[in-house]
């Protein structure tokens, strides 16, 4: 059965030396530092840290960051899956293949569901498809251009908090009586976890977010009632 795809992505900062060098070239001393000696001291003592911070922020920038995991529940079935890896073009190609299992005549009727999916996941994915020279799947292409309240996108953050407002998935789950998916990892830890060789931990974290988002979506669309027993994969994770 098709209708809603639950989606979540995990991203890391830029790993390209060329990009790092370009970012470094754009980092300047604060405008308040004017004396040559002070500027030289800033370059010597503070620039490396400022460059590192700027590179770290690219994990949220689809121009330079990289997708390492796409978690999804293709059938709203309660069994999240994921494509993942450090070869981004291969990952995006494999995700297109996953979406190709949805019949073409169902594409327009498919709703992409996620938390902040309009503001982040879909836009980041669309940008990475372009950067890698891979045509986005029709479902992603359409959803990435949708307005936050359009029918082919259901953003649990926007639907609950209102347009322009924010609520974390953790807080939304608390409000709805859903176990938090966060465990001992959150989004700020993904880059380091991948750098430390813990990609599979990131994949499990991503699946948890997919499962939690699905339960929030079902509560918010009145498919499930308060207190309903969580299903399948989510039960097994023992948060």
C-alpha beads as a LAMMPS data file, in Angstrom:
LAMMPS data file: protein, C-alpha beads

239 atoms
238 bonds

1 atom types
1 bond types

-500.0 500.0 xlo xhi
-500.0 500.0 ylo yhi
-500.0 500.0 zlo zhi

Masses

1 110.0

Atoms # bond

1 1 1 0.000 0.000 0.000
2 1 1 1.361 3.434 -0.930
3 1 1 0.340 6.873 0.213
4 1 1 2.818 8.174 2.791
5 1 1 6.595 7.844 2.769
6 1 1 8.240 8.625 6.098
7 1 1 11.646 10.198 5.460
8 1 1 14.687 11.297 7.449
9 1 1 18.271 11.972 6.388
10 1 1 21.591 12.170 8.194
11 1 1 24.315 14.444 6.904
12 1 1 27.960 15.228 7.580
13 1 1 30.132 18.298 6.915
14 1 1 32.161 18.724 3.749
15 1 1 35.069 16.316 3.394
16 1 1 36.624 17.833 0.265
17 1 1 40.027 19.491 0.712
18 1 1 39.166 21.900 -2.093
19 1 1 36.005 23.027 -0.292
20 1 1 37.879 23.335 3.012
21 1 1 40.495 25.543 1.360
22 1 1 37.785 27.716 -0.223
23 1 1 36.037 28.124 3.132
24 1 1 39.341 29.028 4.797
25 1 1 39.887 31.734 2.193
26 1 1 36.551 33.335 3.102
27 1 1 37.172 33.490 6.863
28 1 1 38.295 36.935 7.967
29 1 1 39.054 38.478 11.372
30 1 1 36.148 40.164 13.157
31 1 1 35.593 43.757 12.008
32 1 1 36.465 44.975 15.487
33 1 1 40.053 43.796 15.041
34 1 1 41.832 46.534 13.101
35 1 1 45.455 46.812 14.186
36 1 1 47.900 44.827 12.008
37 1 1 49.457 43.179 15.041
38 1 1 46.035 42.125 16.331
39 1 1 45.031 40.781 12.916
40 1 1 48.236 38.770 12.729
41 1 1 47.599 37.387 16.216
42 1 1 44.041 36.400 15.234
43 1 1 45.307 34.523 12.190
44 1 1 47.887 32.760 14.309
45 1 1 45.706 31.881 17.292
46 1 1 42.044 31.898 16.211
47 1 1 41.650 31.357 12.489
48 1 1 42.037 27.563 12.557
49 1 1 39.193 27.269 15.057
50 1 1 36.992 29.654 13.041
51 1 1 37.634 27.639 9.872
52 1 1 36.834 24.372 11.654
53 1 1 33.544 25.819 12.920
54 1 1 32.615 27.029 9.443
55 1 1 33.358 23.627 7.922
56 1 1 31.330 21.902 10.632
57 1 1 28.313 24.057 9.738
58 1 1 28.345 22.679 6.183
59 1 1 26.698 19.557 7.592
60 1 1 23.484 21.602 7.342
61 1 1 24.313 23.107 3.958
62 1 1 23.369 21.146 0.855
63 1 1 25.936 23.059 -1.177
64 1 1 28.877 21.418 0.573
65 1 1 27.602 18.842 3.093
66 1 1 27.021 15.179 2.319
67 1 1 24.160 12.731 2.833
68 1 1 25.358 9.542 4.523
69 1 1 22.018 7.944 5.379
70 1 1 18.445 8.143 4.096
71 1 1 15.990 6.461 6.413
72 1 1 12.521 5.693 5.145
73 1 1 9.328 3.775 5.766
74 1 1 8.026 3.298 2.256
75 1 1 4.655 1.825 3.168
76 1 1 3.879 3.513 6.521
77 1 1 4.285 0.009 7.905
78 1 1 6.310 0.625 11.055
79 1 1 9.437 -1.071 9.698
80 1 1 12.021 1.627 8.841
81 1 1 14.744 0.853 6.339
82 1 1 17.742 2.852 5.143
83 1 1 20.232 3.301 2.357
84 1 1 23.573 4.525 3.616
85 1 1 27.247 4.855 2.786
86 1 1 30.068 7.304 2.179
87 1 1 29.755 7.124 -1.612
88 1 1 27.072 9.771 -2.026
89 1 1 26.340 9.305 -5.751
90 1 1 25.844 5.580 -5.138
91 1 1 23.604 6.299 -2.136
92 1 1 21.392 8.685 -4.111
93 1 1 21.182 6.256 -7.015
94 1 1 20.147 3.450 -4.676
95 1 1 17.493 5.657 -3.089
96 1 1 16.085 6.426 -6.531
97 1 1 15.868 2.673 -7.096
98 1 1 13.937 2.302 -3.826
99 1 1 11.445 4.950 -4.929
100 1 1 11.166 3.313 -8.339
101 1 1 9.356 0.436 -6.631
102 1 1 6.396 2.789 -6.211
103 1 1 4.176 2.542 -9.294
104 1 1 4.393 5.601 -11.521
105 1 1 0.654 6.174 -11.325
106 1 1 1.008 6.582 -7.543
107 1 1 3.679 9.291 -7.619
108 1 1 1.259 12.213 -7.516
109 1 1 -0.685 10.591 -4.684
110 1 1 2.396 10.000 -2.528
111 1 1 2.916 12.232 0.498
112 1 1 6.437 12.675 1.871
113 1 1 6.303 12.848 5.668
114 1 1 9.098 14.066 7.906
115 1 1 10.052 16.373 10.750
116 1 1 11.288 19.655 9.261
117 1 1 11.249 17.750 5.989
118 1 1 10.230 20.855 4.015
119 1 1 12.854 23.115 5.520
120 1 1 15.749 20.683 5.550
121 1 1 15.598 17.075 4.331
122 1 1 13.951 17.615 0.955
123 1 1 15.933 20.737 0.090
124 1 1 19.240 19.147 1.146
125 1 1 18.494 16.022 -0.870
126 1 1 17.496 18.035 -3.935
127 1 1 20.711 20.064 -3.729
128 1 1 22.890 16.966 -3.372
129 1 1 21.233 15.366 -6.389
130 1 1 22.130 18.456 -8.413
131 1 1 25.700 18.659 -7.101
132 1 1 26.258 14.992 -7.945
133 1 1 24.689 15.290 -11.392
134 1 1 21.953 12.768 -10.620
135 1 1 18.357 13.456 -11.591
136 1 1 16.151 13.474 -8.468
137 1 1 13.371 10.931 -8.405
138 1 1 10.059 12.461 -9.475
139 1 1 8.635 12.125 -5.947
140 1 1 11.566 14.003 -4.396
141 1 1 11.631 16.559 -7.203
142 1 1 7.961 17.361 -6.696
143 1 1 8.020 17.352 -2.893
144 1 1 11.130 19.543 -2.711
145 1 1 9.256 22.285 -4.581
146 1 1 6.076 21.986 -2.536
147 1 1 5.009 24.578 -0.007
148 1 1 5.102 23.365 3.627
149 1 1 1.328 22.839 3.779
150 1 1 0.855 21.324 0.312
151 1 1 -0.812 17.933 0.075
152 1 1 2.238 16.023 -1.165
153 1 1 4.281 16.985 1.914
154 1 1 3.408 16.542 5.592
155 1 1 5.943 18.279 7.800
156 1 1 5.214 17.299 11.389
157 1 1 7.117 20.333 12.714
158 1 1 5.202 22.863 10.607
159 1 1 1.862 21.118 11.017
160 1 1 2.190 21.171 14.817
161 1 1 4.089 24.407 15.505
162 1 1 2.705 26.495 12.654
163 1 1 4.409 28.052 9.661
164 1 1 7.663 29.775 10.640
165 1 1 7.744 28.200 14.094
166 1 1 9.789 25.263 15.338
167 1 1 9.485 22.318 17.684
168 1 1 12.059 19.575 18.054
169 1 1 11.057 16.004 17.297
170 1 1 12.047 15.101 20.866
171 1 1 9.675 17.723 22.311
172 1 1 6.873 16.743 19.930
173 1 1 7.216 13.122 20.982
174 1 1 7.046 14.164 24.641
175 1 1 3.884 16.171 23.976
176 1 1 2.245 13.255 22.172
177 1 1 3.323 10.604 24.665
178 1 1 5.678 8.927 22.202
179 1 1 9.033 7.570 23.469
180 1 1 11.908 9.813 22.443
181 1 1 14.021 8.398 19.603
182 1 1 17.195 10.227 20.618
183 1 1 18.901 7.797 22.971
184 1 1 22.611 8.602 23.283
185 1 1 22.869 10.366 19.926
186 1 1 21.510 13.497 18.335
187 1 1 22.059 15.251 15.030
188 1 1 25.013 17.268 16.301
189 1 1 26.924 14.029 16.936
190 1 1 26.485 12.475 13.482
191 1 1 29.562 13.994 11.860
192 1 1 31.912 12.832 14.600
193 1 1 30.274 9.410 14.781
194 1 1 30.846 8.882 11.055
195 1 1 34.421 10.154 11.327
196 1 1 34.964 7.641 14.143
197 1 1 33.742 4.767 11.943
198 1 1 30.326 4.465 13.620
199 1 1 28.154 4.836 10.518
200 1 1 25.964 1.892 11.532
201 1 1 25.147 3.662 14.811
202 1 1 24.045 6.661 12.760
203 1 1 21.860 4.400 10.615
204 1 1 20.095 3.034 13.699
205 1 1 19.634 6.573 15.002
206 1 1 18.120 7.596 11.664
207 1 1 15.715 4.656 11.742
208 1 1 14.621 5.668 15.225
209 1 1 13.768 9.134 13.968
210 1 1 11.784 7.614 11.100
211 1 1 9.836 5.423 13.518
212 1 1 9.142 8.311 15.890
213 1 1 8.090 10.607 13.047
214 1 1 5.697 7.966 11.766
215 1 1 4.026 7.663 15.170
216 1 1 3.778 11.455 15.464
217 1 1 2.266 11.656 11.972
218 1 1 -0.293 8.978 12.762
219 1 1 -1.264 10.729 16.010
220 1 1 -1.505 14.114 14.295
221 1 1 -3.684 12.752 11.496
222 1 1 -5.861 10.827 13.992
223 1 1 -5.021 7.409 12.591
224 1 1 -3.847 6.385 16.057
225 1 1 -5.341 7.408 19.375
226 1 1 -3.454 8.596 22.478
227 1 1 -2.018 5.674 24.397
228 1 1 -2.095 3.281 21.463
229 1 1 0.628 0.678 21.633
230 1 1 3.563 1.572 19.396
231 1 1 4.218 -0.926 16.660
232 1 1 6.856 -3.185 15.161
233 1 1 10.340 -1.729 14.874
234 1 1 9.705 1.028 17.410
235 1 1 8.785 -1.498 20.106
236 1 1 11.948 -3.458 19.563
237 1 1 14.287 -0.530 20.102
238 1 1 13.709 -0.254 23.859
239 1 1 14.297 3.481 24.188

Bonds

1 1 1 2
2 1 2 3
3 1 3 4
4 1 4 5
5 1 5 6
6 1 6 7
7 1 7 8
8 1 8 9
9 1 9 10
10 1 10 11
11 1 11 12
12 1 12 13
13 1 13 14
14 1 14 15
15 1 15 16
16 1 16 17
17 1 17 18
18 1 18 19
19 1 19 20
20 1 20 21
21 1 21 22
22 1 22 23
23 1 23 24
24 1 24 25
25 1 25 26
26 1 26 27
27 1 27 28
28 1 28 29
29 1 29 30
30 1 30 31
31 1 31 32
32 1 32 33
33 1 33 34
34 1 34 35
35 1 35 36
36 1 36 37
37 1 37 38
38 1 38 39
39 1 39 40
40 1 40 41
41 1 41 42
42 1 42 43
43 1 43 44
44 1 44 45
45 1 45 46
46 1 46 47
47 1 47 48
48 1 48 49
49 1 49 50
50 1 50 51
51 1 51 52
52 1 52 53
53 1 53 54
54 1 54 55
55 1 55 56
56 1 56 57
57 1 57 58
58 1 58 59
59 1 59 60
60 1 60 61
61 1 61 62
62 1 62 63
63 1 63 64
64 1 64 65
65 1 65 66
66 1 66 67
67 1 67 68
68 1 68 69
69 1 69 70
70 1 70 71
71 1 71 72
72 1 72 73
73 1 73 74
74 1 74 75
75 1 75 76
76 1 76 77
77 1 77 78
78 1 78 79
79 1 79 80
80 1 80 81
81 1 81 82
82 1 82 83
83 1 83 84
84 1 84 85
85 1 85 86
86 1 86 87
87 1 87 88
88 1 88 89
89 1 89 90
90 1 90 91
91 1 91 92
92 1 92 93
93 1 93 94
94 1 94 95
95 1 95 96
96 1 96 97
97 1 97 98
98 1 98 99
99 1 99 100
100 1 100 101
101 1 101 102
102 1 102 103
103 1 103 104
104 1 104 105
105 1 105 106
106 1 106 107
107 1 107 108
108 1 108 109
109 1 109 110
110 1 110 111
111 1 111 112
112 1 112 113
113 1 113 114
114 1 114 115
115 1 115 116
116 1 116 117
117 1 117 118
118 1 118 119
119 1 119 120
120 1 120 121
121 1 121 122
122 1 122 123
123 1 123 124
124 1 124 125
125 1 125 126
126 1 126 127
127 1 127 128
128 1 128 129
129 1 129 130
130 1 130 131
131 1 131 132
132 1 132 133
133 1 133 134
134 1 134 135
135 1 135 136
136 1 136 137
137 1 137 138
138 1 138 139
139 1 139 140
140 1 140 141
141 1 141 142
142 1 142 143
143 1 143 144
144 1 144 145
145 1 145 146
146 1 146 147
147 1 147 148
148 1 148 149
149 1 149 150
150 1 150 151
151 1 151 152
152 1 152 153
153 1 153 154
154 1 154 155
155 1 155 156
156 1 156 157
157 1 157 158
158 1 158 159
159 1 159 160
160 1 160 161
161 1 161 162
162 1 162 163
163 1 163 164
164 1 164 165
165 1 165 166
166 1 166 167
167 1 167 168
168 1 168 169
169 1 169 170
170 1 170 171
171 1 171 172
172 1 172 173
173 1 173 174
174 1 174 175
175 1 175 176
176 1 176 177
177 1 177 178
178 1 178 179
179 1 179 180
180 1 180 181
181 1 181 182
182 1 182 183
183 1 183 184
184 1 184 185
185 1 185 186
186 1 186 187
187 1 187 188
188 1 188 189
189 1 189 190
190 1 190 191
191 1 191 192
192 1 192 193
193 1 193 194
194 1 194 195
195 1 195 196
196 1 196 197
197 1 197 198
198 1 198 199
199 1 199 200
200 1 200 201
201 1 201 202
202 1 202 203
203 1 203 204
204 1 204 205
205 1 205 206
206 1 206 207
207 1 207 208
208 1 208 209
209 1 209 210
210 1 210 211
211 1 211 212
212 1 212 213
213 1 213 214
214 1 214 215
215 1 215 216
216 1 216 217
217 1 217 218
218 1 218 219
219 1 219 220
220 1 220 221
221 1 221 222
222 1 222 223
223 1 223 224
224 1 224 225
225 1 225 226
226 1 226 227
227 1 227 228
228 1 228 229
229 1 229 230
230 1 230 231
231 1 231 232
232 1 232 233
233 1 233 234
234 1 234 235
235 1 235 236
236 1 236 237
237 1 237 238
238 1 238 239
